[in-house]
Amino acid sequence: MREVVEKVDLAFEVNGDSVRLAVSPDATLAEALRDDLELNGTKTGCEEGECGACSVLLDGKVVNSCLVLALECGGKSVVTIEGLAREGRLHPMQEAFVNHGAIQCGYCSPGMIMTAYALRLENASPTEAEVRRALEGNLCRCTGYRKIIDAVLSLNNGESRHD
Amino acid sequence: MSAMKMYQAPRTLEEVMRAAGETGATIFAGGTDLMPRWSKEIVPRPAAVVDIKAIEGLSGIEVTDGEICIGACTLMSGLDESAALRRAAPILAEAASRIACPQIRNRATLGGNLCNASPAADTAVPLIALDAVVDVAAPGRAGATSREVSITDFFQGPGKTALEPGEVLTRVRFKRPAAVATWAWEKFGTRPAMEIAVASVGVIVEASDGVIERARVAYGSVAPTPLRGHGAEAALVGRRLTDETIGGCVAAARGEISPISDVRASAGYRREMVGVMLRRMLEDARGG
């Protein structure tokens, strides 16, 4: 059991909203998102930075939220899977995953989608090799990676970019 | 289970050293090595951590004609994406680009990779080949003082460095390699991503009219620390890259490493792979 420790104020931005929380100094960003903000789209898998299920964007860069202390995020901006849809419409990356059947159990999907989303912020038309390299830290244990890679690549010639 | 009661992110080195000295706070940068150990309870959570990422001047890459200077908090992705570093010291940019995955490279710092002092630290091998030094800030009565430590002296054993309590690695510096230098770095593992090296080798050679004038060889994951290959270097300097020279260099390399058998590979396999990688690098350097 964890010892109860005094919580500390944290102010940051999550999916465009200003958020204030009181968190334990040892809380991870993943815990703050899931337990305090009830943004349970971000999954926790290995909790040691191997699986990528907890991937979110921190100031525009993809990170494992299990390896970030919540208190490191003061004044920073976080985007989670819940932040991608606009006005009730899925983000094109989410739609691409659906259309390509790039989901089986779904546990890895939020992390995969956030990592693929981060890739396309920096590289609008990635090659297959670039997609594979970008997803090297995201594990899927159900199926293969083929459909996931096809989903990401499908945006190169398809839909206009969301934002 | 222990609890972490305090997180600080001061703006000055003095405050970091005070926190590390007075409260015994653990110095924290990218957290990619520390946090898994805490969550898996391999080591207890420290009562206090002091984050050094907000300190000015600890991030960034300065490339001049003579020297390259890299702040301790520079990210692996920053090394990978720096066009200036790719031109000036591609051996280091390449090694950084092959660490773990994008999520880790966006958090892991150069200083952290060194201070973690893993025998497999991917950036250590190129930095040994580059003859790097690290700047260490030490608390002093009249404010912080700085001392310089060579990269080979910095590593003292698995997880052990030359840092004294309260000291902070602030910068990594090395002379810009000669434009004519050829380099190679390779890590061997069973998969291309998220892999801790089974063995790694780095080489920088400068030749004039086919005769090697200067050579640096370094190895990872085959000794208690990342290791400089003095024997392999001596087998190259003053010689042409003939089959005989390459054979002599490989034999010297196999003799001067001291690999262990563990979950990733046997000692014999590591020794064999170091020889294979080094031979290929030298054959590539001479053009076949």
Interface residues (C-beta under 8 A of the other chain):
Chain A: M1 R2 E3 V4 V5 E6 V8 S24 P25 D26 T28 E47 E48 G49 E50 G52 S55 L58 K61 V62 V63 N64 C66 L67 V68 L69 L71 E72 G74 T115 A118 L119 R133 A134 E136 G137 N138
Chain B: M1 S2 A3 M4 K5 M6 Y7 A9 F28 G31 T32 M35 P36 W38 S39 K40 R45 V49 D51 K53 S77 A100 C101 P102 Q103 I104 N106 R107 P192 A193 M194
